[in-house]
Amino acid sequence: MLGQLPEGFTALITGAGGGIGAAVVDALLASPRPGRVIAVSRQPISRNDGRFEGLALDLATPEGRAALAHHLDGRPLHLLFNAIGLLHDEAQGIHPEKRLDDLDPQALAHLFEINATLPAMLLQALQPALKGSHPALVASLSARVGSIGDNRLGGWYGYRASKAAHNMLMKTAAVELRRLNPGLRVVCLHPGTTATGLSRPFQARVPEDKLFSPAFVAERLLAVLGERTPEESGSFYDWAGEPVAW
């Protein structure tokens, strides 16, 4: 697993309380190679493993990001896996839009905050732990619907646009971070339709063989991430290891 990282590497998973994030935590702990597995979620989580460190933080706030950076204390971070994302929120009345008439500026702003701004601000906060000369992998969950070149169906304005913005922010950060650490790779990852709370309202329309378990997705995404070369930093890949159009 992630053979380009050193034995005893430090891994950080954000959004670790969600389906994919939790599965990535479990996949990492199933391997003897990580030395520290730091899992961040808004609600406390735990695992029966001495390498596990659970942090209950709201990373959408400056205070939450500062607390995370303080916890790392500038020590080298080898793997950052960001699994934070938002498609719908019943409490806030946020749903995928079917037409222009459905657009709401507050909903759009919130989708951009969670799907695009937060991952970029996370990279900003973690720069001291990412820069240097150590090998490092940064993965952030995106979505194929965020591909402008692949958009043939329309709809889902806010989610599509916020993921497209996410991709540009990650691509741009990859350029800068490569100067701060030549051994660092940034990759946007499309997990496919996964059986989690994010996709639950839409699963009935997904063929059975196209609805993946979180455990399968975690395994595949870590494998795809581990295959990326330094020259592929700032790229966009799906769970099967195929590049996705911007």
Beta strands, then each sheet from edge to edge (+ up, - down):
strand 1: 9-14
strand 2: 34-41
strand 3: 52-56
strand 4: 79-82
strand 5: 136-141
strand 6: 184-190
strand 7: 235-238
sheet 1: 3+ 2+ 1+ 4+ 5+ 6+ 7+
end
